[in-house]
Amino acid sequence: MKSYFLLIILISLFMNGSLRAAEPVWFGDENAPRILTINSALDLASFEPILKEFAALHPSIRVSYRDVNTLDLYYLVIAEQAAPVPSLVISSAMDLHLKLVNDGYAQTYQSDVTDQLANNFKWRNQLFAFSLEPIVMLVNKNAFPGDLPEDRQSLLQTIRQHGKYMRKRIGTYDIRQSGVGYLLASQDARQADATWGRLLEAFGSHDIQTYCCTHEIIDDVADGKLVLGYNLLGSYASQRARDDDRLKMILPKDYTLMLMRAALIPKGAPNARDAGIFLDFLLSDKAQAMMQNQGLLFPIRPNFNNDDDHYVVHAPGPTGIIELDQQLLVGRDYAKQQRFIHNWEVALEINDEPIQANVEDVVKEDNQIMKIE
């Protein structure tokens, strides 16, 4: 019964074209005796140097790396009987990864390296964070009307003052398609419910544009189609702003959310041993230093956070770290999730029926049958 419903999920995703998974990119010697398969929501541009370095250090391991949307990552893991199981899964959607662990889809891993990781950066020795990055706004300096926003209140003021100009020129995640988008929206609602409500109203009345993926938002901000991207992953925004004078990354001074990227080894992973070796490498001095020195990611280990470094987060106001704990599971309660998405759709005046809602119904039914929840 379980495999039947999981197969329905994958067929539905494939037929509707909503399963976004790139072809695998390979690293290392093609004759290496062992293969490590990684499914990840981390853009290759931010991860390629680390993958190349790992392959160079471990010539007996060939790495297959596949870029997958955060929500699709979740479904691919739970549909393990209908799809090849990867050795390692990496996501910025912390709540979905935590749910996978809670529902028994991950296996335990422990080493001297993971033992040194602070307890608030891991969970049950099955989920491990390796980077901690800010959630930001990205602005096209040449196209934005008036002063650049310092926080959410000043963004609201700009929208009110330049309403016609701002229409259809703000972009953010479609929380029905993006797992990390849903997480960030729900965290915004928890951090400042009144401000979030006003933002949603302003976004909806000015035809905010919604996207599945960060790079699409950034591309449209850079081109001037959008003047601002809201709630973007800081690592991607900082890289583009560093290379493009038209762009400026803004850490809101009212509060800046901080998100962890985390990895797990799925139950039934074909090469769990090498997945563990790769996890240790991600947390090693070498990889953590590469993340910071090359501006790839924001490292999780505080000993690499040199205050003088350009890539260290200097938030102008309070930061709100999204904690890796049971509270994240509350937001993924099925009824609460559907209410939140519905209210989001109503506020943004979105009338189209999301494909994902039907898939969620299948997952809910499957979970009830298998008593997973």
Secondary structure, 3 states (H helix, E strand, C coil): CHHHHHHHHHHHHHHCCCCCECCCEEECCCCCCEEEEEEECCCHHHHHHHHHHHHHHCCCEEEEEEEECHHHHHHHHHCCCCCCCCCEEEECCHHHHHHHHHCCCECCCCCHHHHCCCHHHEECCCEEEEEEEEEEEEEECCCCCCCCCCCHHHHHHHHHHCHHHHCCCEEEECCCCCHHHHHHHHHHHHHCHHHHHHHHHHHHHCCCEEECCHHHHHHHHHHCCCCEEEEEEHHHHHHHHHHCCCEEEECCCCCEEEEEEEEECECCCCCHHHHHHHHHHHCCHHHHHHHHHCCCCCECCHHHCCCCCCCCCCCCCCEEECCCCCHHHHCCCHHHHHHHHHHHHHHCCCCCCCHHHHHHHHHHHHHHHHCCC
